[in-house]
Amino acid sequence: MTILEDIHIELSIVLGSANIPIRQILHMSRGAMILLDCGHDDPTMVFVNGKAVAKGKVLVNEDQMSLEVTEVLPRGRG
C-alpha cells in the first residue's frame, strides 16, 4: 500500500443548479421537481475538493449511473 491510498478527497458530480426561495423548499413534497439551469446535453461538472477539474456526460445503464469524463480542465479553472 502506498501513502497515496490513505488520502481522502471530496468528489462532487454536479448536474446543474437552481436558485429557489427556502419557502418553496419547505412546501415541497415527495415527487416535487426542481428545474435546473441546464439542458440534457449540457456537460456535467466534476469537482475535487471544491475545484472544477473536469466535464463529463452522465450515462445510465438500467439501474446504474456513471460518468464519462469528456474534458479535463486546465489548472487554475474553478
C-alpha positions as CSV (number, residue, x, y, z in Angstrom):
1,M,0.0,0.0,0.0
2,T,1.3,3.4,-0.9
3,I,0.9,6.6,1.1
4,L,-1.5,8.0,-1.5
5,E,-4.0,5.2,-0.8
6,D,-4.9,6.7,2.5
7,I,-5.6,10.2,1.2
8,H,-9.3,11.2,1.1
9,I,-10.8,13.7,-1.3
10,E,-14.3,15.2,-1.7
11,L,-15.6,14.4,-5.2
12,S,-18.8,16.1,-6.4
13,I,-20.6,15.5,-9.7
14,V,-22.8,18.5,-10.4
15,L,-25.6,18.1,-13.0
16,G,-26.8,21.7,-12.6
17,S,-28.0,24.2,-10.0
18,A,-31.1,26.1,-9.0
19,N,-31.7,29.3,-7.1
20,I,-35.1,29.0,-5.2
21,P,-36.5,30.5,-2.1
22,I,-36.4,28.4,1.1
23,R,-40.2,28.8,1.4
24,Q,-40.6,26.8,-1.8
25,I,-38.4,24.0,-0.4
26,L,-40.4,23.9,2.8
27,H,-43.6,23.4,0.8
28,M,-42.2,20.6,-1.4
29,S,-43.5,17.1,-1.0
30,R,-42.3,13.7,-2.3
31,G,-42.1,13.8,-6.1
32,A,-41.7,17.6,-6.4
33,M,-39.4,18.6,-9.2
34,I,-36.7,21.3,-9.2
35,L,-35.8,22.8,-12.5
36,L,-32.1,23.1,-13.1
37,D,-30.2,25.7,-15.0
38,C,-29.0,23.2,-17.7
39,G,-30.3,21.1,-20.5
40,H,-29.9,17.4,-21.0
41,D,-27.0,17.9,-23.4
42,D,-25.0,20.3,-21.2
43,P,-21.8,18.9,-19.6
44,T,-21.8,17.6,-16.0
45,M,-19.1,19.3,-13.9
46,V,-16.7,17.3,-11.8
47,F,-15.3,19.0,-8.6
48,V,-12.5,17.7,-6.4
49,N,-12.2,19.5,-3.0
50,G,-14.4,22.3,-4.4
51,K,-12.4,22.9,-7.5
52,A,-13.7,22.2,-11.1
53,V,-11.3,19.6,-12.6
54,A,-13.3,18.0,-15.5
55,K,-16.5,17.9,-17.5
56,G,-18.4,14.8,-18.3
57,K,-21.5,13.1,-19.5
58,V,-23.9,11.1,-17.4
59,L,-24.5,7.6,-18.6
60,V,-27.4,5.4,-17.5
61,N,-27.4,1.6,-17.9
62,E,-30.5,0.0,-16.3
63,D,-30.3,0.9,-12.6
64,Q,-26.7,2.2,-12.6
65,M,-25.3,5.6,-13.4
66,S,-21.8,6.5,-14.3
67,L,-19.9,9.5,-15.6
68,E,-17.8,9.5,-18.8
69,V,-15.1,12.2,-18.5
70,T,-15.1,14.2,-21.7
71,E,-12.7,17.0,-20.8
72,V,-10.1,17.6,-18.2
73,L,-9.9,21.3,-17.3
74,P,-6.6,23.1,-17.2
75,R,-5.2,24.0,-13.8
76,G,-6.4,27.3,-12.4
77,R,-10.0,27.0,-13.6
78,G,-12.7,26.7,-11.0
